[in-house]
Amino acid sequence: MKVAFATDDGSRVNAHFGQSSMFAVYNVTKNGGELIELRKLPAHLNQDEAGKIDSRLEAVSDCILIFIMQIGASAAARVTRRKIMPVKVAFGSPIDEQVKRLVELLQGKPPMWLAKVLRAEEEGKGEGEEADGTDG
């Protein structure tokens, strides 16, 4: 599963969703996690609040979890409508520790919130297969 981390330095979760300048995107499985890419957001001058949220939603649209320090209510609603679960963590939490924790959760019995996200991801894959005309 793809997971995004709101970060300003690529190593710690230290950004608010709406102000994050970058997202570290990882692929996380039961076997471990690896950095796929650092997605830097272009600095848009005069971008309104909706524009900031839109650009960040676009940057993480293929992820199912996003780890952030904070997120506003309207942004959280828009994120969850896209079937992405926001996960608040303490300011400065090391990304590698969060990835390690996720791997451990996947190896055991995932908590209900994570099991729900994983089920939604599987259902989404099934819908995508039907939509493109393949049997699945």
N, C-alpha and C positions, 0 to 999 in steps of 0.2 A: 504494500500500500504506500502511496505517496503522502508524505507529511511535510508541512511547511512550518518554519520557525521565523517569527518576526524578529529581525536582528539589525543592528547597526554595524556589527563587527564580524559577523559570520561565525562566531563561536559561542555567543550567549544570547538568551532570549532577553532582550533589553529594549523592546520597542512596543509602543501602542499600535494597534492595527492601523488606524487612520494616519499615523505619522511615520510608519516604518519605511525606511529607505531601501530595504532589501529583505528578501525571504530566502532562507537556506532551505532547499528542498531535498529531502532524503527519501530513499526507498527503504522501507522497513519491513522485514519478514521475521519469521521465527528464528531464522539463522543469523540475523544481525541487521545492521543498518549501514547504508552508505550514502554519502553526499552525491546527489545527482548534479546539482548546479546551484549557484548563487544567482538569484533573479533580482537584479538591481532595477529599481523604478526610476524612470526619468524624472528629473526635478521640473515639475510644471509650475510656473509662476501663475498666480491668479486662478488656481484651480479651486473651485468651490468644494464644499464638504461631500456632495454627491459624487463629484468627479474623482475625489481622492478615494472614496470607497470603491467606485467602479474600477479604477486602475488597479487597486489592490486585489479586488475580486478576480479580475482577469488574470493577474499574476499567479494566483493560487487555484484557479478553476479546476485543475486536474488532481488536486489533493483532497483527501477526505478528513484530515485533521489539520488544524492550524494552532500552533502554540503561540500565545501572545502574553504580554504583560497585562494589558487592558484592552477592552473593546467597548465602544459605545453601544447603547441599546439598539439604535436603528441599524448600525453596521452588523451587530450580532444577528439581528433578525434576517438581514439580507444574506449573510454568510450561511445561516442554517437553511434558508430557502434553497440555496444552491447545493444542499446536502453535504456541507462541510461543517464539521463540528469544531467550534472554537474551544480551546483548552487554556484556561488562565493558569500561569505559573508565576512564581516569585521573580521579581526583577533580578536580572543577572544570572538566572539559572543556566548552567552550562548545557549547551545543546547535546553534547555527547552523553551526558548523564540522563537527559530526557529520552534520547534514543535507546540507551541501555535499558531504561525502565520499561519502555514500550516493548522491546524485544522480550523481556522477562514476562510481561503481561501476556504476550502472544504465545509464549511457550507453556504457560500454565492455563488456568481457566480464566479467560478475560473477564473483567468486571462488566456489569450489565451495560454501561454506557459504551464501552468499546465493542462488545458483542453486537450491539445495535448498529453501530457504525459499520462493522464488518458485514453484517447481514445486508444493510442498505447498499454497500459496494457490490456485493454479489448480485443482488437484484438488479442494480443498475447495469451490470455487465450483461445480464440476461435480456434486459430491455433493449440494449444497444444491438445485440445480435438479431433480435426480432425486427428491429427498425431497418436494418440494412438488408433484410430479405434472406438471411441465412437461417437455417434451422439450428436450434441450439438448446 
